[in-house]
Amino acid sequence: MSSFKTVLNIIRRHRKFLLTTHHNPDADAVSSVLAMAMFLKSKGKQVHVLNEDACPQWLKFLPGIPAFKKAADIKKVDYEAAIVLDCGDLGRVGGVGKFIHKAKPLINIDHHVTNDRFGSVNVVDPKASSSCEMIFDLLKEAKYPLNKNLALLLYAGIMTDTGSFRFENTSAHCHAVAEQLMAFKFSAASMYDRLYVGIPVADMKMFTDVIHGAQLLDGNRVYCVSLPKKAVDRFSKSFDLKEKLFAFLRSVEGIEVVVILTELNPKEVRVNLRSQSNFDVAGLAQQFDGGGHKKAAGCKIYSSLAQAQKTICRAIHQKL
């Protein structure tokens, strides 16, 4: 693993930066990018924060959100070094990839065990709970003083990637970082409410219909949910359907694997996987050019929704 000192040396030598993360960004991805942007701007750097997708509606309360731009709305980016955060492989940056030049420094900061070290500088730590935890360590290495906005961002990423400090990636260091962030006197309860609570009644009614349609497979060890695009489009933008499904289905006794298939178009399906046992979903996702963690991973299958479900469930069955 390259040291943070290498990253800080590159930051000192350059003035203009391109920052990005994976498509369909979650709280850790958005927060780590925005925290890095705040750090760079405070050093007098010019920063472009681009993503394949717009920032999810449910994360727009986070500080610094106006900096987060959709790549399709940008024609040209003038930068000297790029930093990709929370992204296991460069292909996951989507349309931002067209702006990244091989001749310029590319810093890869990530915590996914499946990261393929695509950068010219790679800081990859699978033991870290989140990319936000890694940014905290980077700022500590830089002897950079935190502020409340940075603390809010880093806490949001750590909270969500650890499942509110419930998942196996919750370490002693992770708790120590959270303690230092909470010294800025924000409300952890309010943060939880903004990230997890406040479901509109209409969304809850549709959510129960989705739950009713979920399938138990492999002797009740696998829960599988298939989401047609028209069904997903009915939910409000502020409702994080997949995370709500995972939170609910993972609590069912005896479940080892939860699978959510989301139709993007008639020939493309996003597959999100969570493991409740020793089942390695990252290894499974890699079979389909995806990646992630042993307990949480994803990939895409280029087929119809029905065929994608057959394909992924067959692969799970073989591993079980």
Buried (B, 14 or more C-beta within 10 A) or exposed (E): EBEBEBBBEBBEEBEBBBBBBBBBBBBBBBBBBBBBBBBBBEBEBBBBBBBBBBBBEBBBEBBBEEBBBBBBEEEEBEBBBBBBBBBBBBBBBBBBBEBBEEEBBBBBBBBBBBBBBBBBBBBBBBEBBBBBBBBBBBBEEBEBEBEEBBBBBBBBBBBBBBBBBEBEBBBEBBEEBBEBBBEBEBEBEEBBEBBBEEBEEEBEEBBEEBBEEBEBBBEEBBBBBBBEBEBBEEBEEBBBBBBBBBBBBBEEEEBBBBBBBBBBEEEBBBBBBBBBEEBBBBBBBBEBEBBBBBBBBBBBBEBBBEEBBEBBBEBBEEEB
